[in-house]
Amino acid sequence: MTVAADAGLRRQRILGMPVDGIELDQAVQLIVNRSAARPPCGGFVCAANVHMVMEAHDSDAFRTVIEGAQLVLADGAPVAWALRALGVPQHRRVRVTPDLLLELFVACESQGLKLGLYGGDPTTLAAFTDLLSEATPDLDVAYAWSPPFRPLTPAEDTAVREQIAAAGVQVLLVGIGCPKQERWMADHADGLTCVMLGVGAAFDLFGGRTKEAPRWTRNLGLEWTHRLVQEPRRLWRRHAKHDPRFLVLLAMQVARRADHARNGRSDRRARWS
């Protein structure tokens, strides 16, 4: 059973992909509770943005991966807007990087939970761990590894599982990009007892490779433009491919929902006429 079901949250499908209606503070608490549970619960958490929604829309296999997540957060502003348009009372986005992670680091430090880091290049990973040691000196970063860009060999993958387990990691941040990180978490969910959280570009931000978007872009849901300016060669194709289709398909879904609601009201009135 998912965390969402356990907590009585509302899970709504956006273009077929499930997203949970939950606010940031509650999400942090659920992740911490699951990480501290005995016996360990494991599982993984996804941070949904337009890119992820469209990847799931285009691939049945990837949508199945997301459906296996214990929690799917409305990380992107358009995803939070979509939840509200579809009737879910989502007050604001659950911005994983850095908002949720900063609260999670403090919670892990105060509760003695062991953190693991899987992602980034060696330079950003080292800078990330240095930042954590300065900001949260009592936080136990029990595991940190920068995986190669190529697929791991079976022997390497087995070694990774064994090292994470031996370190006693309870919360594992996986930052190797969507959809790779979600597939990795799903593939390792049965073999690891820690809670995994897909964090995308968090390693680059905390490692100093990229900068946080200005508040005004975040408030307007334009954070993606800031990232696009920083990494145009990597991101422009993604936005050109996904963003227009997301807007059109979401408008169609919202229109169908409104039409269904109108027809339902008409049917109820007809029974009394």
CYANA upper distance limits for C-alpha pairs under 8 A (distance plus 0.5 A):
  1 MET  CA      5 ALA  CA      6.95
  1 MET  CA      6 ASP  CA      7.48
  1 MET  CA     70 GLN  CA      7.90
  2 THR  CA      6 ASP  CA      6.88
  2 THR  CA     69 ALA  CA      7.52
  2 THR  CA     70 GLN  CA      4.67
  2 THR  CA     71 LEU  CA      7.05
  3 VAL  CA      7 ALA  CA      6.59
  3 VAL  CA     30 LEU  CA      7.87
  3 VAL  CA     70 GLN  CA      5.54
  3 VAL  CA     71 LEU  CA      6.32
  4 ALA  CA      8 GLY  CA      6.53
  4 ALA  CA      9 LEU  CA      5.37
  4 ALA  CA     10 ARG  CA      7.59
  4 ALA  CA     11 ARG  CA      7.56
  4 ALA  CA     20 ASP  CA      7.10
  4 ALA  CA     70 GLN  CA      7.34
  4 ALA  CA     71 LEU  CA      6.54
  5 ALA  CA      9 LEU  CA      6.52
  5 ALA  CA     10 ARG  CA      8.36
  9 LEU  CA     20 ASP  CA      7.16
  9 LEU  CA     21 GLY  CA      6.69
  9 LEU  CA     22 ILE  CA      7.33
 10 ARG  CA     20 ASP  CA      6.39
 10 ARG  CA     21 GLY  CA      5.90
 10 ARG  CA     22 ILE  CA      8.50
 10 ARG  CA     88 VAL  CA      7.76
 11 ARG  CA     18 PRO  CA      6.64
 11 ARG  CA     19 VAL  CA      6.02
 11 ARG  CA     20 ASP  CA      4.83
 11 ARG  CA     21 GLY  CA      6.61
 12 GLN  CA     17 MET  CA      8.48
 12 GLN  CA     18 PRO  CA      5.97
 12 GLN  CA     19 VAL  CA      5.89
 12 GLN  CA     20 ASP  CA      6.77
 12 GLN  CA     21 GLY  CA      7.91
 12 GLN  CA     83 LEU  CA      7.59
 12 GLN  CA     86 LEU  CA      8.35
 12 GLN  CA     88 VAL  CA      7.96
 13 ARG  CA     17 MET  CA      5.40
 13 ARG  CA     18 PRO  CA      4.72
 13 ARG  CA     19 VAL  CA      6.53
 14 ILE  CA     18 PRO  CA      6.79
 14 ILE  CA     19 VAL  CA      7.45
 14 ILE  CA     53 VAL  CA      7.71
 14 ILE  CA     79 VAL  CA      8.47
 14 ILE  CA     82 ALA  CA      7.64
 14 ILE  CA     83 LEU  CA      8.01
 14 ILE  CA    250 LEU  CA      7.96
 15 LEU  CA     53 VAL  CA      7.56
 15 LEU  CA     54 MET  CA      8.40
 15 LEU  CA     57 HIS  CA      6.74
 15 LEU  CA    249 LEU  CA      7.60
 15 LEU  CA    250 LEU  CA      7.20
 15 LEU  CA    253 GLN  CA      7.71
 16 GLY  CA     56 ALA  CA      8.11
 16 GLY  CA     57 HIS  CA      6.94
 16 GLY  CA     63 ARG  CA      8.28
 17 MET  CA     53 VAL  CA      6.70
 17 MET  CA     56 ALA  CA      6.70
 17 MET  CA     57 HIS  CA      7.48
 17 MET  CA     63 ARG  CA      6.60
 17 MET  CA     66 ILE  CA      7.77
 17 MET  CA     67 GLU  CA      7.89
 18 PRO  CA     66 ILE  CA      7.81
 18 PRO  CA     67 GLU  CA      6.94
 18 PRO  CA     72 VAL  CA      7.56
 19 VAL  CA     48 ALA  CA      7.86
 19 VAL  CA     71 LEU  CA      8.35
 19 VAL  CA     72 VAL  CA      5.54
 19 VAL  CA     73 LEU  CA      6.69
 19 VAL  CA     74 ALA  CA      7.04
 19 VAL  CA     83 LEU  CA      8.47
 20 ASP  CA     71 LEU  CA      7.18
 20 ASP  CA     72 VAL  CA      5.94
 20 ASP  CA     73 LEU  CA      6.38
 20 ASP  CA     74 ALA  CA      7.59
 21 GLY  CA     73 LEU  CA      8.03
 21 GLY  CA     74 ALA  CA      8.02
 21 GLY  CA     83 LEU  CA      7.79
 21 GLY  CA     88 VAL  CA      6.85
 21 GLY  CA     89 PRO  CA      7.60
 21 GLY  CA     90 GLN  CA      6.26
 22 ILE  CA     26 GLN  CA      7.15
 22 ILE  CA     27 ALA  CA      6.94
 22 ILE  CA     73 LEU  CA      7.71
 22 ILE  CA     90 GLN  CA      7.19
 22 ILE  CA     94 VAL  CA      8.26
 23 GLU  CA     27 ALA  CA      6.69
 23 GLU  CA     90 GLN  CA      7.52
 23 GLU  CA     91 HIS  CA      7.71
 23 GLU  CA     92 ARG  CA      7.56
 23 GLU  CA     93 ARG  CA      7.88
 23 GLU  CA     94 VAL  CA      6.64
 24 LEU  CA     28 VAL  CA      6.79
 24 LEU  CA     93 ARG  CA      8.23
 24 LEU  CA     94 VAL  CA      5.53
 24 LEU  CA     95 ARG  CA      8.03
 24 LEU  CA    100 LEU  CA      7.00
 25 ASP  CA     29 GLN  CA      6.84
 25 ASP  CA    100 LEU  CA      8.44
 26 GLN  CA     30 LEU  CA      6.65
 27 ALA  CA     31 ILE  CA      6.71
 28 VAL  CA     32 VAL  CA      6.65
 28 VAL  CA    100 LEU  CA      7.13
 28 VAL  CA    103 GLU  CA      7.63
 28 VAL  CA    104 LEU  CA      6.59
 29 GLN  CA     33 ASN  CA      6.49
 30 LEU  CA     34 ARG  CA      6.58
 31 ILE  CA     35 SER  CA      6.57
 31 ILE  CA    195 VAL  CA      7.94
 32 VAL  CA     36 ALA  CA      6.61
 32 VAL  CA    104 LEU  CA      8.04
 32 VAL  CA    107 ALA  CA      7.76
 32 VAL  CA    108 CYS  CA      7.76
 33 ASN  CA     37 ALA  CA      6.58
 34 ARG  CA     40 PRO  CA      7.98
 34 ARG  CA     41 CYS  CA      6.63
 34 ARG  CA     42 GLY  CA      7.86
 34 ARG  CA    195 VAL  CA      7.70
 35 SER  CA     40 PRO  CA      7.38
 35 SER  CA     41 CYS  CA      7.57
 35 SER  CA     42 GLY  CA      7.61
 35 SER  CA    113 LEU  CA      8.10
 35 SER  CA    170 GLN  CA      5.94
 35 SER  CA    171 VAL  CA      6.69
 35 SER  CA    194 CYS  CA      6.95
 35 SER  CA    195 VAL  CA      6.20
 36 ALA  CA     40 PRO  CA      7.66
 36 ALA  CA    113 LEU  CA      7.48
 36 ALA  CA    170 GLN  CA      7.69
 37 ALA  CA     41 CYS  CA      6.94
 40 PRO  CA    193 THR  CA      6.19
 40 PRO  CA    194 CYS  CA      7.48
 41 CYS  CA    193 THR  CA      6.80
 41 CYS  CA    194 CYS  CA      7.79
 41 CYS  CA    195 VAL  CA      7.94
 42 GLY  CA    189 ALA  CA      7.35
 42 GLY  CA    192 LEU  CA      7.16
 42 GLY  CA    193 THR  CA      4.81
 42 GLY  CA    194 CYS  CA      5.10
 42 GLY  CA    195 VAL  CA      5.06
 42 GLY  CA    196 MET  CA      7.92
 43 GLY  CA     69 ALA  CA      7.29
 43 GLY  CA     70 GLN  CA      6.54
 43 GLY  CA    189 ALA  CA      5.97
 43 GLY  CA    190 ASP  CA      8.43
 43 GLY  CA    193 THR  CA      7.89
 43 GLY  CA    194 CYS  CA      7.55
 43 GLY  CA    195 VAL  CA      5.71
 43 GLY  CA    196 MET  CA      6.87
 44 PHE  CA     69 ALA  CA      5.85
 44 PHE  CA     70 GLN  CA      6.25
 44 PHE  CA     71 LEU  CA      7.57
 44 PHE  CA    185 MET  CA      6.87
 44 PHE  CA    186 ALA  CA      7.82
 44 PHE  CA    189 ALA  CA      7.46
 44 PHE  CA    195 VAL  CA      5.99
 44 PHE  CA    196 MET  CA      4.96
 44 PHE  CA    197 LEU  CA      6.21
 44 PHE  CA    198 GLY  CA      8.22
 45 VAL  CA     69 ALA  CA      6.18
 45 VAL  CA     70 GLN  CA      6.38
 45 VAL  CA     71 LEU  CA      5.34
 45 VAL  CA     72 VAL  CA      6.36
 45 VAL  CA     73 LEU  CA      8.08
 45 VAL  CA    195 VAL  CA      8.07
 45 VAL  CA    196 MET  CA      6.64
 45 VAL  CA    197 LEU  CA      5.25
 45 VAL  CA    198 GLY  CA      6.85
 46 CYS  CA     66 ILE  CA      7.83
 46 CYS  CA     69 ALA  CA      7.20
 46 CYS  CA     71 LEU  CA      6.88
 46 CYS  CA     72 VAL  CA      5.25
 46 CYS  CA     73 LEU  CA      6.65
 46 CYS  CA    182 GLU  CA      7.55
 46 CYS  CA    197 LEU  CA      6.76
 46 CYS  CA    198 GLY  CA      5.91
 46 CYS  CA    199 VAL  CA      8.39
 47 ALA  CA     72 VAL  CA      6.47
 47 ALA  CA     73 LEU  CA      5.42
 47 ALA  CA     74 ALA  CA      6.88
 47 ALA  CA     75 ASP  CA      5.64
 47 ALA  CA     76 GLY  CA      8.46
 47 ALA  CA     96 VAL  CA      7.29
 47 ALA  CA    197 LEU  CA      8.43
 47 ALA  CA    198 GLY  CA      6.88
 47 ALA  CA    199 VAL  CA      7.39
 48 ALA  CA     52 MET  CA      6.23
 48 ALA  CA     53 VAL  CA      7.28
 48 ALA  CA     72 VAL  CA      6.93
 48 ALA  CA     73 LEU  CA      6.19
 48 ALA  CA     74 ALA  CA      5.76
 48 ALA  CA     75 ASP  CA      5.66
 48 ALA  CA     76 GLY  CA      6.82
 48 ALA  CA     79 VAL  CA      7.61
 49 ASN  CA     53 VAL  CA      6.84
 49 ASN  CA     74 ALA  CA      7.33
 49 ASN  CA     75 ASP  CA      6.22
 49 ASN  CA     76 GLY  CA      4.85
 49 ASN  CA     77 ALA  CA      8.13
 49 ASN  CA     78 PRO  CA      7.85
 49 ASN  CA     79 VAL  CA      6.51
 50 VAL  CA     54 MET  CA      6.65
 50 VAL  CA     76 GLY  CA      7.30
 50 VAL  CA     78 PRO  CA      7.45
 50 VAL  CA     79 VAL  CA      7.14
 50 VAL  CA    242 HIS  CA      7.71
 50 VAL  CA    243 ASP  CA      7.45
 50 VAL  CA    246 PHE  CA      7.51
 51 HIS  CA     55 GLU  CA      6.63
 51 HIS  CA    178 CYS  CA      8.34
 51 HIS  CA    238 ARG  CA      7.87
 51 HIS  CA    239 HIS  CA      8.35
 51 HIS  CA    242 HIS  CA      6.98
 51 HIS  CA    243 ASP  CA      8.44
 52 MET  CA     56 ALA  CA      6.65
 52 MET  CA    178 CYS  CA      7.27
 52 MET  CA    179 PRO  CA      7.51
 53 VAL  CA     57 HIS  CA      6.61
 54 MET  CA     58 ASP  CA      6.56
 54 MET  CA    242 HIS  CA      6.69
 54 MET  CA    246 PHE  CA      7.31
 55 GLU  CA     59 SER  CA      6.59
 55 GLU  CA     62 PHE  CA      7.48
 55 GLU  CA     63 ARG  CA      8.26
 55 GLU  CA    179 PRO  CA      7.89
 56 ALA  CA     60 ASP  CA      7.00
 56 ALA  CA     61 ALA  CA      8.27
 56 ALA  CA     62 PHE  CA      5.75
 56 ALA  CA     63 ARG  CA      4.83
 56 ALA  CA     66 ILE  CA      8.22
 57 HIS  CA     63 ARG  CA      7.46
 59 SER  CA     63 ARG  CA      6.77
 60 ASP  CA     64 THR  CA      6.74
 61 ALA  CA     65 VAL  CA      7.02
 62 PHE  CA     66 ILE  CA      7.01
 62 PHE  CA    179 PRO  CA      8.22
 62 PHE  CA    183 ARG  CA      8.06
 63 ARG  CA     67 GLU  CA      6.70
 64 THR  CA     68 GLY  CA      7.02
 65 VAL  CA     69 ALA  CA      7.62
 65 VAL  CA    182 GLU  CA      7.55
 65 VAL  CA    183 ARG  CA      7.03
 65 VAL  CA    186 ALA  CA      6.78
 66 ILE  CA     72 VAL  CA      8.13
 66 ILE  CA    182 GLU  CA      7.78
 68 GLY  CA    186 ALA  CA      7.76
 69 ALA  CA    186 ALA  CA      8.17
 73 LEU  CA     94 VAL  CA      6.72
 74 ALA  CA     79 VAL  CA      6.00
 74 ALA  CA     80 ALA  CA      5.84
 74 ALA  CA     93 ARG  CA      5.98
 74 ALA  CA     94 VAL  CA      5.95
 74 ALA  CA     95 ARG  CA      8.07
 75 ASP  CA     79 VAL  CA      7.58
 75 ASP  CA     80 ALA  CA      7.93
 75 ASP  CA     93 ARG  CA      6.07
 75 ASP  CA     94 VAL  CA      5.31
 75 ASP  CA     95 ARG  CA      5.26
 75 ASP  CA     96 VAL  CA      6.49
 76 GLY  CA     80 ALA  CA      7.07
 76 GLY  CA     93 ARG  CA      6.85
 76 GLY  CA     94 VAL  CA      8.10
 76 GLY  CA     95 ARG  CA      7.44
 76 GLY  CA    221 GLY  CA      8.29
 77 ALA  CA     81 TRP  CA      6.72
 77 ALA  CA     92 ARG  CA      8.18
 77 ALA  CA     93 ARG  CA      6.02
 77 ALA  CA    221 GLY  CA      5.69
 78 PRO  CA     82 ALA  CA      6.53
 78 PRO  CA    221 GLY  CA      7.37
 79 VAL  CA     83 LEU  CA      6.81
 79 VAL  CA     93 ARG  CA      8.14
 80 ALA  CA     84 ARG  CA      6.99
 80 ALA  CA     90 GLN  CA      6.90
 80 ALA  CA     91 HIS  CA      8.45
 80 ALA  CA     92 ARG  CA      6.82
 80 ALA  CA     93 ARG  CA      5.66
 81 TRP  CA     85 ALA  CA      6.66
 81 TRP  CA     90 GLN  CA      8.47
 82 ALA  CA     86 LEU  CA      6.64
 82 ALA  CA    250 LEU  CA      7.83
 83 LEU  CA     87 GLY  CA      6.92
 83 LEU  CA     88 VAL  CA      5.67
 83 LEU  CA     89 PRO  CA      7.91
 83 LEU  CA     90 GLN  CA      6.94
 84 ARG  CA     88 VAL  CA      5.42
 84 ARG  CA     89 PRO  CA      6.24
 84 ARG  CA     90 GLN  CA      6.30
 85 ALA  CA    254 VAL  CA      7.18
 86 LEU  CA    254 VAL  CA      6.76
 86 LEU  CA    257 ARG  CA      7.90
 94 VAL  CA     99 ASP  CA      8.47
 94 VAL  CA    100 LEU  CA      7.64
 95 ARG  CA     99 ASP  CA      6.17
 95 ARG  CA    100 LEU  CA      6.68
 96 VAL  CA    100 LEU  CA      5.08
 96 VAL  CA    101 LEU  CA      6.45
 96 VAL  CA    199 VAL  CA      7.53
 97 THR  CA    101 LEU  CA      6.51
 97 THR  CA    199 VAL  CA      7.54
 97 THR  CA    201 ALA  CA      8.38
 97 THR  CA    202 ALA  CA      6.27
 98 PRO  CA    102 LEU  CA      6.41
 98 PRO  CA    202 ALA  CA      7.67
 99 ASP  CA    103 GLU  CA      7.18
100 LEU  CA    104 LEU  CA      6.54
101 LEU  CA    105 PHE  CA      6.51
102 LEU  CA    106 VAL  CA      7.06
103 GLU  CA    107 ALA  CA      6.70
104 LEU  CA    108 CYS  CA      6.50
105 PHE  CA    109 GLU  CA      6.63
105 PHE  CA    136 THR  CA      7.77
105 PHE  CA    139 LEU  CA      7.80
106 VAL  CA    110 SER  CA      6.66
106 VAL  CA    136 THR  CA      7.36
106 VAL  CA    139 LEU  CA      8.34
107 ALA  CA    111 GLN  CA      6.56
108 CYS  CA    112 GLY  CA      6.19
108 CYS  CA    113 LEU  CA      5.18
108 CYS  CA    114 LYS  CA      7.51
108 CYS  CA    115 LEU  CA      7.94
108 CYS  CA    139 LEU  CA      7.17
109 GLU  CA    113 LEU  CA      6.96
109 GLU  CA    136 THR  CA      7.30
109 GLU  CA    138 ASP  CA      6.28
109 GLU  CA    139 LEU  CA      4.83
109 GLU  CA    140 ASP  CA      7.61
110 SER  CA    139 LEU  CA      8.39
112 GLY  CA    139 LEU  CA      7.60
112 GLY  CA    140 ASP  CA      7.78
113 LEU  CA    139 LEU  CA      8.20
113 LEU  CA    140 ASP  CA      7.59
113 LEU  CA    169 VAL  CA      8.34
113 LEU  CA    170 GLN  CA      6.66
113 LEU  CA    171 VAL  CA      7.81
114 LYS  CA    139 LEU  CA      7.85
114 LYS  CA    140 ASP  CA      5.65
114 LYS  CA    141 VAL  CA      6.53
114 LYS  CA    142 ALA  CA      6.36
114 LYS  CA    168 GLY  CA      7.27
114 LYS  CA    169 VAL  CA      5.51
114 LYS  CA    170 GLN  CA      5.76
114 LYS  CA    171 VAL  CA      6.91
115 LEU  CA    139 LEU  CA      8.12
115 LEU  CA    140 ASP  CA      6.61
115 LEU  CA    141 VAL  CA      5.25
115 LEU  CA    142 ALA  CA      6.32
115 LEU  CA    143 TYR  CA      7.45
115 LEU  CA    169 VAL  CA      6.12
115 LEU  CA    170 GLN  CA      6.64
115 LEU  CA    171 VAL  CA      5.45
115 LEU  CA    172 LEU  CA      6.38
115 LEU  CA    173 LEU  CA      8.22
116 GLY  CA    141 VAL  CA      6.30
116 GLY  CA    142 ALA  CA      6.26
116 GLY  CA    143 TYR  CA      5.04
116 GLY  CA    144 ALA  CA      6.24
116 GLY  CA    164 ILE  CA      8.04
116 GLY  CA    169 VAL  CA      6.18
116 GLY  CA    170 GLN  CA      8.02
116 GLY  CA    171 VAL  CA      6.56
116 GLY  CA    172 LEU  CA      4.92
116 GLY  CA    173 LEU  CA      6.62
117 LEU  CA    141 VAL  CA      8.22
117 LEU  CA    143 TYR  CA      6.56
117 LEU  CA    144 ALA  CA      4.99
117 LEU  CA    145 TRP  CA      6.83
117 LEU  CA    172 LEU  CA      6.29
117 LEU  CA    173 LEU  CA      5.53
117 LEU  CA    174 VAL  CA      6.95
117 LEU  CA    175 GLY  CA      8.46
118 TYR  CA    144 ALA  CA      6.42
118 TYR  CA    145 TRP  CA      5.71
118 TYR  CA    146 SER  CA      6.52
118 TYR  CA    147 PRO  CA      7.54
118 TYR  CA    172 LEU  CA      7.63
118 TYR  CA    173 LEU  CA      6.54
118 TYR  CA    174 VAL  CA      5.42
118 TYR  CA    175 GLY  CA      6.73
118 TYR  CA    176 ILE  CA      8.24
119 GLY  CA    125 LEU  CA      7.78
119 GLY  CA    145 TRP  CA      6.98
119 GLY  CA    146 SER  CA      5.34
119 GLY  CA    147 PRO  CA      6.55
119 GLY  CA    173 LEU  CA      8.45
119 GLY  CA    174 VAL  CA      6.38
119 GLY  CA    175 GLY  CA      5.10
119 GLY  CA    176 ILE  CA      5.79
119 GLY  CA    203 PHE  CA      7.40
120 GLY  CA    124 THR  CA      6.46
120 GLY  CA    125 LEU  CA      6.06
120 GLY  CA    146 SER  CA      5.98
120 GLY  CA    147 PRO  CA      8.07
120 GLY  CA    175 GLY  CA      6.97
120 GLY  CA    176 ILE  CA      7.29
120 GLY  CA    203 PHE  CA      5.93
120 GLY  CA    204 ASP  CA      7.25
121 ASP  CA    125 LEU  CA      6.46
121 ASP  CA    146 SER  CA      5.90
121 ASP  CA    147 PRO  CA      8.11
122 PRO  CA    126 ALA  CA      6.57
122 PRO  CA    145 TRP  CA      8.38
122 PRO  CA    146 SER  CA      6.17
123 THR  CA    127 ALA  CA      6.81
123 THR  CA    207 GLY  CA      8.10
124 THR  CA    128 PHE  CA      6.46
124 THR  CA    203 PHE  CA      6.90
124 THR  CA    204 ASP  CA      6.67
124 THR  CA    206 PHE  CA      8.16
124 THR  CA    207 GLY  CA      4.69
124 THR  CA    208 GLY  CA      7.28
124 THR  CA    209 ARG  CA      7.30
125 LEU  CA    129 THR  CA      6.73
125 LEU  CA    144 ALA  CA      8.05
125 LEU  CA    145 TRP  CA      8.07
125 LEU  CA    146 SER  CA      7.24
125 LEU  CA    203 PHE  CA      7.06
125 LEU  CA    207 GLY  CA      6.69
126 ALA  CA    130 ASP  CA      6.68
126 ALA  CA    207 GLY  CA      7.87
127 ALA  CA    131 LEU  CA      6.66
127 ALA  CA    206 PHE  CA      7.88
127 ALA  CA    207 GLY  CA      5.23
127 ALA  CA    208 GLY  CA      7.64
128 PHE  CA    132 LEU  CA      6.82
128 PHE  CA    203 PHE  CA      7.13
128 PHE  CA    206 PHE  CA      5.77
128 PHE  CA    207 GLY  CA      4.96
128 PHE  CA    208 GLY  CA      8.39
129 THR  CA    133 SER  CA      6.72
129 THR  CA    141 VAL  CA      8.14
130 ASP  CA    134 GLU  CA      6.85
131 LEU  CA    135 ALA  CA      6.57
131 LEU  CA    206 PHE  CA      7.84
131 LEU  CA    207 GLY  CA      8.32
132 LEU  CA    136 THR  CA      5.96
132 LEU  CA    137 PRO  CA      7.47
132 LEU  CA    139 LEU  CA      8.00
133 SER  CA    137 PRO  CA      5.10
133 SER  CA    138 ASP  CA      8.06
133 SER  CA    139 LEU  CA      7.66
142 ALA  CA    167 ALA  CA      6.16
142 ALA  CA    168 GLY  CA      7.74
142 ALA  CA    169 VAL  CA      6.77
143 TYR  CA    163 GLN  CA      8.33
143 TYR  CA    164 ILE  CA      7.04
143 TYR  CA    167 ALA  CA      6.86
143 TYR  CA    169 VAL  CA      7.52
148 PRO  CA    152 LEU  CA      8.04
152 LEU  CA    156 GLU  CA      6.18
152 LEU  CA    157 ASP  CA      6.28
153 THR  CA    157 ASP  CA      6.63
154 PRO  CA    158 THR  CA      6.64
155 ALA  CA    159 ALA  CA      6.72
156 GLU  CA    160 VAL  CA      6.73
157 ASP  CA    161 ARG  CA      6.88
158 THR  CA    162 GLU  CA      6.73
159 ALA  CA    163 GLN  CA      6.55
160 VAL  CA    164 ILE  CA      6.66
161 ARG  CA    165 ALA  CA      6.66
161 ARG  CA    191 GLY  CA      7.66
161 ARG  CA    192 LEU  CA      7.37
162 GLU  CA    166 ALA  CA      6.42
163 GLN  CA    167 ALA  CA      6.56
164 ILE  CA    168 GLY  CA      7.04
164 ILE  CA    169 VAL  CA      6.42
164 ILE  CA    192 LEU  CA      8.35
165 ALA  CA    169 VAL  CA      6.93
165 ALA  CA    192 LEU  CA      7.31
165 ALA  CA    193 THR  CA      8.15
169 VAL  CA    194 CYS  CA      6.55
170 GLN  CA    193 THR  CA      7.85
170 GLN  CA    194 CYS  CA      4.85
170 GLN  CA    195 VAL  CA      6.62
171 VAL  CA    194 CYS  CA      6.01
171 VAL  CA    195 VAL  CA      5.48
171 VAL  CA    196 MET  CA      6.45
171 VAL  CA    197 LEU  CA      8.04
172 LEU  CA    194 CYS  CA      7.04
172 LEU  CA    195 VAL  CA      6.64
172 LEU  CA    196 MET  CA      5.18
172 LEU  CA    197 LEU  CA      6.74
173 LEU  CA    196 MET  CA      6.41
173 LEU  CA    197 LEU  CA      5.53
173 LEU  CA    198 GLY  CA      6.66
173 LEU  CA    199 VAL  CA      6.87
174 VAL  CA    181 GLN  CA      6.81
174 VAL  CA    185 MET  CA      8.31
174 VAL  CA    196 MET  CA      7.23
174 VAL  CA    197 LEU  CA      6.43
174 VAL  CA    198 GLY  CA      5.39
174 VAL  CA    199 VAL  CA      6.41
174 VAL  CA    200 GLY  CA      7.92
175 GLY  CA    181 GLN  CA      7.05
175 GLY  CA    198 GLY  CA      6.50
175 GLY  CA    199 VAL  CA      5.54
175 GLY  CA    200 GLY  CA      5.18
175 GLY  CA    201 ALA  CA      6.85
175 GLY  CA    202 ALA  CA      7.16
175 GLY  CA    203 PHE  CA      6.87
176 ILE  CA    180 LYS  CA      6.92
176 ILE  CA    181 GLN  CA      5.76
176 ILE  CA    200 GLY  CA      6.63
176 ILE  CA    201 ALA  CA      8.31
177 GLY  CA    181 GLN  CA      6.01
177 GLY  CA    199 VAL  CA      8.26
177 GLY  CA    200 GLY  CA      5.18
177 GLY  CA    201 ALA  CA      7.39
178 CYS  CA    182 GLU  CA      6.95
178 CYS  CA    200 GLY  CA      7.01
179 PRO  CA    183 ARG  CA      6.88
180 LYS  CA    184 TRP  CA      6.64
181 GLN  CA    185 MET  CA      6.64
181 GLN  CA    198 GLY  CA      6.66
181 GLN  CA    200 GLY  CA      8.19
182 GLU  CA    186 ALA  CA      6.69
182 GLU  CA    198 GLY  CA      7.03
183 ARG  CA    187 ASP  CA      6.56
184 TRP  CA    188 HIS  CA      6.74
185 MET  CA    189 ALA  CA      6.31
185 MET  CA    196 MET  CA      7.16
185 MET  CA    198 GLY  CA      8.32
188 HIS  CA    192 LEU  CA      6.59
189 ALA  CA    193 THR  CA      7.96
199 VAL  CA    203 PHE  CA      8.42
201 ALA  CA    205 LEU  CA      6.95
202 ALA  CA    206 PHE  CA      6.51
202 ALA  CA    207 GLY  CA      8.50
203 PHE  CA    207 GLY  CA      5.99
204 ASP  CA    208 GLY  CA      6.52
204 ASP  CA    209 ARG  CA      5.34
204 ASP  CA    210 THR  CA      6.13
205 LEU  CA    209 ARG  CA      6.44
205 LEU  CA    210 THR  CA      5.45
205 LEU  CA    211 LYS  CA      6.41
205 LEU  CA    212 GLU  CA      7.33
210 THR  CA    230 GLN  CA      7.79
213 ALA  CA    217 THR  CA      7.10
213 ALA  CA    218 ARG  CA      7.28
213 ALA  CA    223 GLU  CA      6.36
213 ALA  CA    226 HIS  CA      6.24
213 ALA  CA    227 ARG  CA      7.94
214 PRO  CA    218 ARG  CA      7.12
214 PRO  CA    223 GLU  CA      8.33
215 ARG  CA    219 ASN  CA      6.63
216 TRP  CA    220 LEU  CA      6.78
217 THR  CA    221 GLY  CA      6.57
217 THR  CA    222 LEU  CA      5.14
217 THR  CA    223 GLU  CA      5.60
217 THR  CA    225 THR  CA      8.47
217 THR  CA    226 HIS  CA      8.11
218 ARG  CA    222 LEU  CA      6.29
218 ARG  CA    223 GLU  CA      5.52
222 LEU  CA    226 HIS  CA      7.80
223 GLU  CA    227 ARG  CA      7.19
224 TRP  CA    228 LEU  CA      6.52
225 THR  CA    229 VAL  CA      6.70
226 HIS  CA    230 GLN  CA      6.97
227 ARG  CA    231 GLU  CA      6.58
227 ARG  CA    232 PRO  CA      8.35
228 LEU  CA    232 PRO  CA      5.39
228 LEU  CA    235 LEU  CA      6.34
228 LEU  CA    236 TRP  CA      7.10
231 GLU  CA    235 LEU  CA      6.64
232 PRO  CA    236 TRP  CA      5.93
233 ARG  CA    237 ARG  CA      8.49
234 ARG  CA    238 ARG  CA      8.47
235 LEU  CA    239 HIS  CA      6.94
236 TRP  CA    240 ALA  CA      6.56
237 ARG  CA    241 LYS  CA      6.47
238 ARG  CA    242 HIS  CA      6.50
239 HIS  CA    243 ASP  CA      5.80
240 ALA  CA    244 PRO  CA      7.59
241 LYS  CA    245 ARG  CA      7.80
242 HIS  CA    246 PHE  CA      6.54
243 ASP  CA    247 LEU  CA      6.93
244 PRO  CA    248 VAL  CA      6.88
245 ARG  CA    249 LEU  CA      6.44
246 PHE  CA    250 LEU  CA      6.34
247 LEU  CA    251 ALA  CA      6.61
248 VAL  CA    252 MET  CA      6.86
249 LEU  CA    253 GLN  CA      6.77
250 LEU  CA    254 VAL  CA      6.62
251 ALA  CA    255 ALA  CA      6.56
252 MET  CA    256 ARG  CA      6.65
253 GLN  CA    257 ARG  CA      6.73
254 VAL  CA    258 ALA  CA      6.72
255 ALA  CA    259 ASP  CA      6.59
256 ARG  CA    260 HIS  CA      6.54
257 ARG  CA    261 ALA  CA      6.69
258 ALA  CA    262 ARG  CA      6.72
259 ASP  CA    263 ASN  CA      6.68
260 HIS  CA    264 GLY  CA      6.60
261 ALA  CA    265 ARG  CA      6.80
262 ARG  CA    266 SER  CA      6.75
263 ASN  CA    267 ASP  CA      6.65
264 GLY  CA    268 ARG  CA      6.82
265 ARG  CA    269 ARG  CA      6.76
266 SER  CA    270 ALA  CA      6.61
267 ASP  CA    271 ARG  CA      7.03
268 ARG  CA    272 TRP  CA      7.70
269 ARG  CA    273 SER  CA      6.97
